Amino acid sequence: MSDHPSAPAIEAKGLVKTFGDTRALDGIDLLVPAGSVYGLLGPNGAGKTTAVRVLATLTRPDGGSATVFGHDVVREASAVRAKVSMTGQYASVDEDLTGVENLILIGRLLGHRKPAAKARADELLAAFGLTEAADRQVKKYSGGMRRRIDIAASILNTPELLFLDEPTTGLDPRSRNQVWDIIRSVVAHGTTVLLTTQYLDEADRLASRIAVVDHGKVIADGTPGELKSSIGSGTVHVRLRDAATRTKAQEVLARALGAAVEPDADPVSLTARVEGSDFEASTQAARALSELAAAGIVVDDFSLGQPSLDEVFLALTDHPASAELETAR
Amino acid sequence: MSTAATSSDLQTVYVPSPETLGAVLAPGARPPRPSAWSSSVTFGWRAMLKIKHVPEQLFDVTAFPIIMTLMFTYLFGGAIAGSASAYLQFFLPGIMVTSVVMITMYTGIGLNTDIEKGVFDRFRTLPVWRPSALVGMIFGDVLRYILAALVILGVGLILGFRPDGGVIGVLAGIGLLVVFSFAFSWVWTMFGLILRSEKSVMGVSMLVLFPLTFLSNVFVEPSTMPGWLQAFVKVNPITHLVDAIRSVMSGSPDATSIMWTFLWSAGFVVVFGFLTMYRYNRR
């Protein structure tokens, strides 16, 4: 099993996996260059986790093929396992064991002798801010601490490819920022990361390429910039003090933003999609706000945000991401 | 947000530092892959740690055997052998086998609950000898088998069990029981992987274990049983095991039943070990 230095980190062709009547993967193609963060973006049930499980050798595909650094995930599974680490959607550590025991366990299984495994565990606990919690059972950890011990276990031997399956789902904003910082450090050291997420915002911040997954298929892929330019880079939400001013405000906004402005269900709210780069979007938004003021319209709330996953899906598929009960296509 | 930071997380706000993270991320020398034995022992260590952190699980392997031994000794003793202590000389090796073999089902239940958690995903992506996670788990269970056997022996000795084989004979008997139980545990790892819930594993275990242990020579001599039942009892691996243990504990080892015990053990490991690993690799 020779190594293929020029091989991409991941190359998947037409992966299919069915569970009963559900086609969890319906012909996924992926090409992940080495040394980058690649984002798999999609709603719950889109097939992201199944894709990760197939690529991490946990699940065998029913069709198609995939290689990790040139090694086939089915035929050369043990060569793949030597190069990857996986952090599942739920903590992939033993909750009954303490933090330090978990890391020593993984260290020993990777072939470190006991003193080396202990030293490595202590070093990782310190770097991940878990020294004080080292002797506490993981089941007593907070959500953010669990994520950190999980990632620490994944980088015990610095992997060439790290799978992070929804690493920030359910975390509070501060813990999420910590995880993001950790991911950036991991990538800076040359590890390729495959990240699954439900948040466009997260994929945009971390990933150099994003594949949007829906119903087991890749429905769009590209750099975050390419994706955003195809769907508009941001969304302006405005809430007015007085519902009577809404028609006027809609005209002002449409002129200032040069975009269609939609009235929301809430009689004092308006939404508009802004095109162009992030910078252009913010200048346009700033101009819109000052023109509203000039027209004497009182604004209670004004925000420029990234399009939500729902808006991305609407733009790409004409159906919202949350509409899972929609008839299967 | 559902997982608000806990108090302990708030006290010391962790700020990831690129320098310290960089230091731990610098790829160090990768040690060679551990041997099959070494990784199995490491997984055995995990099982010990679990016993240390959740000692309640030892209740099953102590209370249950004591109850079984007391109950059947006094229930059947007078009727079958005239007195409880007379019956005990015949019965103790048998109840030891029954209790320990029944405890083996916890291997399946434990695996079934364990595998639903994320940690097995990590184990299965590690580049180690594949069966080692399960072998190590059973190593931990073997400790429970030994404990249960010793508890029953202790109860037996208190009630008047006096084996002629002495210390060596008794230890050899427990050794045979442990070998067989290790092998038999692979039946339950298979069911633990195939069946959906802990409850169904428990159900199947009972369905297998009750006939297997009761339709044997554990409680009574098979000579009074109808012919068709004797035919089953004769080929039942539990019968061979009980014969073998009785023989070594009484100081007159019976080569035939000992050989059968080893053959059955090898058979269980080969057949159910293979089926288990087949499932494990394709989950």
Chai-1 contact restraints between the chains, C-beta under 6 A:
chainA,res_idxA,chainB,res_idxB,connection_type,confidence,min_distance_angstrom,max_distance_angstrom,comment,restraint_id
A,A56,B,T125,contact,1.0,0.0,6.0,A-B,restraint_1
A,L58,B,D121,contact,1.0,0.0,6.0,A-B,restraint_2
A,L58,B,R124,contact,1.0,0.0,6.0,A-B,restraint_3
A,S78,B,P127,contact,1.0,0.0,6.0,A-B,restraint_4
A,R81,B,T125,contact,1.0,0.0,6.0,A-B,restraint_5
A,R81,B,P127,contact,1.0,0.0,6.0,A-B,restraint_6
A,A82,B,P127,contact,1.0,0.0,6.0,A-B,restraint_7
A,M86,B,T125,contact,1.0,0.0,6.0,A-B,restraint_8
A,G88,B,G118,contact,1.0,0.0,6.0,A-B,restraint_9
A,G88,B,D121,contact,1.0,0.0,6.0,A-B,restraint_10
A,Y90,B,G118,contact,1.0,0.0,6.0,A-B,restraint_11
A,A91,B,G118,contact,1.0,0.0,6.0,A-B,restraint_12
A,S92,B,G118,contact,1.0,0.0,6.0,A-B,restraint_13
A,S92,B,V119,contact,1.0,0.0,6.0,A-B,restraint_14
A,S92,B,D121,contact,1.0,0.0,6.0,A-B,restraint_15
A,S92,B,R122,contact,1.0,0.0,6.0,A-B,restraint_16
A,V93,B,V119,contact,1.0,0.0,6.0,A-B,restraint_17
A,D94,B,V119,contact,1.0,0.0,6.0,A-B,restraint_18
A,D96,B,K50,contact,1.0,0.0,6.0,A-B,restraint_19
A,D96,B,H53,contact,1.0,0.0,6.0,A-B,restraint_20
A,D96,B,V54,contact,1.0,0.0,6.0,A-B,restraint_21
A,L97,B,L49,contact,1.0,0.0,6.0,A-B,restraint_22
A,E101,B,L49,contact,1.0,0.0,6.0,A-B,restraint_23
A,L105,B,R46,contact,1.0,0.0,6.0,A-B,restraint_24
A,R108,B,T42,contact,1.0,0.0,6.0,A-B,restraint_25
A,L109,B,S39,contact,1.0,0.0,6.0,A-B,restraint_26
A,L109,B,T42,contact,1.0,0.0,6.0,A-B,restraint_27
A,L109,B,L126,contact,1.0,0.0,6.0,A-B,restraint_28
A,L109,B,V128,contact,1.0,0.0,6.0,A-B,restraint_29
A,G111,B,P31,contact,1.0,0.0,6.0,A-B,restraint_30
A,G111,B,P32,contact,1.0,0.0,6.0,A-B,restraint_31
A,G111,B,R33,contact,1.0,0.0,6.0,A-B,restraint_32
A,G111,B,P34,contact,1.0,0.0,6.0,A-B,restraint_33
A,H112,B,P31,contact,1.0,0.0,6.0,A-B,restraint_34
A,E123,B,V24,contact,1.0,0.0,6.0,A-B,restraint_35
A,L124,B,V24,contact,1.0,0.0,6.0,A-B,restraint_36
A,A127,B,T20,contact,1.0,0.0,6.0,A-B,restraint_37
A,A127,B,L21,contact,1.0,0.0,6.0,A-B,restraint_38
A,A127,B,V24,contact,1.0,0.0,6.0,A-B,restraint_39
A,G129,B,Y14,contact,1.0,0.0,6.0,A-B,restraint_40
A,S142,B,A5,contact,1.0,0.0,6.0,A-B,restraint_41
A,S142,B,T6,contact,1.0,0.0,6.0,A-B,restraint_42
A,S142,B,D9,contact,1.0,0.0,6.0,A-B,restraint_43
A,G143,B,T3,contact,1.0,0.0,6.0,A-B,restraint_44
A,N157,B,R30,contact,1.0,0.0,6.0,A-B,restraint_45
A,T158,B,L25,contact,1.0,0.0,6.0,A-B,restraint_46
A,T158,B,P27,contact,1.0,0.0,6.0,A-B,restraint_47
A,G170,B,T3,contact,1.0,0.0,6.0,A-B,restraint_48
A,D172,B,M1,contact,1.0,0.0,6.0,A-B,restraint_49
A,D172,B,A5,contact,1.0,0.0,6.0,A-B,restraint_50
A,Q178,B,Y14,contact,1.0,0.0,6.0,A-B,restraint_51
A,Q178,B,P16,contact,1.0,0.0,6.0,A-B,restraint_52
A,D181,B,P16,contact,1.0,0.0,6.0,A-B,restraint_53
A,I182,B,P16,contact,1.0,0.0,6.0,A-B,restraint_54
A,S185,B,P18,contact,1.0,0.0,6.0,A-B,restraint_55
A,S185,B,L21,contact,1.0,0.0,6.0,A-B,restraint_56
A,H189,B,L25,contact,1.0,0.0,6.0,A-B,restraint_57
